[in-house]
Amino acid sequence: MNRNAKLLNRSNNQLDERLTAENGRVMTDMVCYLRGSGLSEYHQELVRQDLLEMVLSAQERGDSIDTVIGGDYRRFCDEIIASLPPKSAFQKICGILSTLFLCAAILCAIGVVFSNDTFELIRSAIAGRPLNFHISVPVSSLVFLSLIMAFSVFIVQYICKTAFRTGRQKPGLGKNVLIGMGIMAFFLVIAWFGRTVAFTVSLWAACTAIVVMLALYKVLEQYEG
């Protein structure tokens, strides 16, 4: 999110606090739906600002949100999205890469901190033994990294696209439990058979890579709209 979008986001968050519980619920669904659209983050915040002002104005008059938006919230949002320019190919690429770099940096940092080699390094430092500043990366860690990133993107897109679905239209609890159990079993199989070390990397190189990925994320987010 670039600087202009962040400023609008802060302003919109303040307006959002003035909504009633019911209007806030509808606005949350609409904003969530907009997040999954092809609009840039700046245009999303502009639309959000207009919607908030319309809803707050109706709220002050004592009118319901349907008087200004109508009953079909999804259609209303689709009309707004169609009236605005979508992200350019360059903005889409920057958005994808910035998300990948941020997710990879966070997951790699977690992997370094909670690595068995890191714990062994700390124990060796306390005991006064020779220090080994290398971290072994198993195959399972690489698979986990890829799956977590892909699954996170899927979950976000799913939530955005189903923002206006009712409880009956959404998958039931039993189906979700079965899906969750299947995913868990898949991860356990990978953890068991993916113990082979893919490569070994220096702790300093790993930390440098994390810093570089965070820097690339900060640069690219300025160009994603």
C-alpha positions in Angstrom: 0.0 0.0 0.0 1.6 3.3 -1.1 1.6 6.5 1.0 -1.5 8.0 -0.5 -3.5 4.8 0.1 -2.2 4.6 3.7 -3.3 8.1 4.4 -6.8 7.4 3.0 -6.9 4.2 5.0 -6.2 5.9 8.3 -8.9 8.6 7.5 -11.4 5.9 6.5 -10.7 3.9 9.7 -11.7 6.9 11.7 -14.9 7.3 9.8 -15.6 3.6 10.2 -15.7 4.0 14.0 -18.8 6.2 13.7 -20.9 3.5 12.0 -23.6 1.6 13.9 -23.2 -2.1 14.4 -25.5 -3.0 11.5 -24.1 -0.5 9.0 -20.6 -1.5 10.1 -21.4 -5.2 9.3 -22.6 -4.2 5.8 -19.6 -1.9 5.2 -17.2 -4.7 6.3 -18.7 -7.1 3.7 -18.5 -4.4 0.9 -14.9 -3.5 1.7 -13.9 -7.1 1.9 -15.5 -7.7 -1.5 -13.6 -4.7 -2.9 -10.3 -6.1 -1.5 -10.7 -9.1 -3.9 -11.4 -6.9 -6.9 -8.9 -5.8 -9.6 -8.9 -2.2 -8.3 -5.7 -0.7 -6.9 -5.5 -0.2 -3.1 -5.8 3.6 -3.6 -9.0 3.3 -5.7 -10.3 0.8 -3.1 -9.8 3.4 -0.4 -11.4 6.2 -2.5 -14.5 4.0 -3.0 -14.5 3.1 0.7 -14.4 6.8 1.5 -17.4 7.6 -0.7 -19.3 4.7 0.7 -18.6 5.7 4.3 -19.7 9.3 3.6 -22.9 8.1 2.0 -23.8 5.7 4.8 -22.9 8.1 7.6 -25.1 10.8 5.9 -28.0 8.3 5.8 -27.3 7.2 9.3 -27.5 10.8 10.6 -30.8 11.3 8.8 -32.1 8.1 10.5 -32.3 6.2 7.1 -31.2 2.6 6.6 -28.2 1.7 4.4 -30.6 0.3 1.8 -32.0 3.7 1.0 -28.6 4.8 -0.4 -27.2 1.5 -1.7 -30.2 -0.7 -2.3 -30.7 -4.3 -1.2 -28.2 -5.9 -3.6 -24.9 -5.0 -2.1 -22.9 -7.2 -4.5 -24.4 -5.7 -7.6 -23.8 -2.2 -6.2 -20.1 -3.0 -5.7 -19.8 -4.7 -9.1 -21.1 -1.5 -10.7 -18.6 0.6 -8.9 -15.7 -1.7 -9.8 -16.7 -1.7 -13.4 -16.7 2.1 -13.5 -13.1 2.4 -12.3 -9.8 1.4 -14.1 -8.4 -1.9 -13.0 -4.8 -2.4 -11.9 -2.2 -2.3 -14.7 -0.1 -5.4 -15.4 2.8 -3.7 -13.8 0.8 -3.0 -10.6 -0.4 -6.6 -10.5 3.1 -7.9 -10.8 4.4 -5.5 -8.1 1.5 -6.5 -5.8 2.2 -10.3 -6.3 5.9 -9.9 -5.7 5.6 -7.6 -2.7 3.2 -10.1 -1.1 5.5 -13.0 -1.8 8.6 -11.2 -0.4 6.7 -10.2 2.7 5.3 -13.7 3.4 8.7 -15.4 2.6 10.6 -13.0 4.9 8.2 -13.6 7.8 8.2 -17.4 7.4 11.9 -17.5 6.9 12.4 -15.4 10.1 10.2 -17.8 12.0 12.1 -20.7 10.6 15.5 -19.2 11.6 14.3 -18.4 15.2 12.7 -21.8 15.8 15.3 -23.9 14.0 16.9 -26.7 16.0 20.3 -25.4 14.8 19.5 -22.0 16.4 18.6 -23.6 19.7 21.8 -25.7 19.5 23.8 -22.5 18.8 22.4 -20.9 21.9 23.1 -23.9 24.0 26.7 -24.1 22.7 27.2 -20.4 23.4 26.0 -20.9 27.0 28.2 -24.0 27.5 31.2 -22.4 25.9 31.5 -24.9 23.1 32.5 -24.1 19.5 29.8 -22.3 17.6 28.2 -23.5 14.4 26.6 -20.6 12.5 24.9 -22.8 9.9 21.3 -23.8 9.6 20.1 -26.9 7.8 17.0 -26.5 5.7 15.0 -29.8 5.2 12.8 -30.5 2.2 9.7 -30.3 4.4 10.4 -26.7 5.3 10.6 -25.7 1.7 7.3 -27.5 1.0 5.7 -26.0 4.0 6.8 -22.5 2.9 5.2 -22.9 -0.5 2.0 -24.5 0.8 1.5 -21.9 3.6 1.9 -19.0 1.1 -0.4 -20.6 -1.5 -3.0 -21.5 1.2 -2.9 -18.0 2.7 -3.6 -16.4 -0.7 -6.4 -18.9 -1.3 -8.0 -18.2 2.0 -7.9 -14.4 1.5 -9.4 -14.6 -2.0 -12.1 -17.0 -0.8 -13.1 -14.7 2.0 -13.3 -11.7 -0.3 -15.3 -13.5 -3.0 -17.8 -14.9 -0.6 -18.3 -11.8 1.5 -22.0 -11.5 0.6 -22.9 -15.2 0.9 -25.4 -16.2 3.6 -24.8 -18.9 6.1 -26.7 -21.5 4.0 -24.6 -20.7 0.9 -21.3 -21.3 2.7 -19.7 -24.7 3.3 -21.0 -26.4 6.4 -19.0 -27.2 9.5 -18.7 -30.9 8.7 -17.2 -30.2 5.3 -14.7 -27.7 6.7 -13.7 -30.3 9.4 -13.0 -32.9 6.7 -11.0 -30.5 4.6 -9.0 -29.4 7.7 -8.3 -33.1 8.6 -7.2 -33.8 5.0 -4.8 -30.8 5.0 -3.4 -31.8 8.4 -2.8 -35.4 7.2 -1.0 -34.1 4.1 1.2 -31.9 6.2 2.1 -34.9 8.5 3.1 -37.0 5.6 5.3 -34.3 4.3 6.9 -33.8 7.7 7.6 -37.5 8.0 9.1 -38.1 4.5 10.6 -34.6 4.1 13.3 -34.9 6.7 16.1 -34.9 4.1 18.2 -31.8 4.3 17.8 -29.8 1.1 20.7 -27.4 1.8 22.7 -25.7 4.5 22.9 -21.9 4.8 24.9 -19.5 7.0 22.9 -17.8 9.7 24.3 -14.5 8.5 23.3 -15.2 4.9 19.8 -16.2 6.1 19.4 -12.9 8.1 20.7 -10.9 5.1 18.2 -12.6 2.8 15.3 -11.8 5.2 16.4 -8.1 5.3 16.7 -7.9 1.5 13.2 -9.5 1.0 11.7 -6.9 3.5 13.4 -4.1 1.6 12.1 -5.4 -1.7 8.6 -5.6 -0.2 8.8 -1.9 0.9 10.0 -0.8 -2.5 7.4 -2.8 -4.5 4.4 -1.8 -2.4 4.9 1.8 -3.5 4.2 0.7 -7.1 1.3 -1.7 -6.6 -1.2 1.2 -6.5 
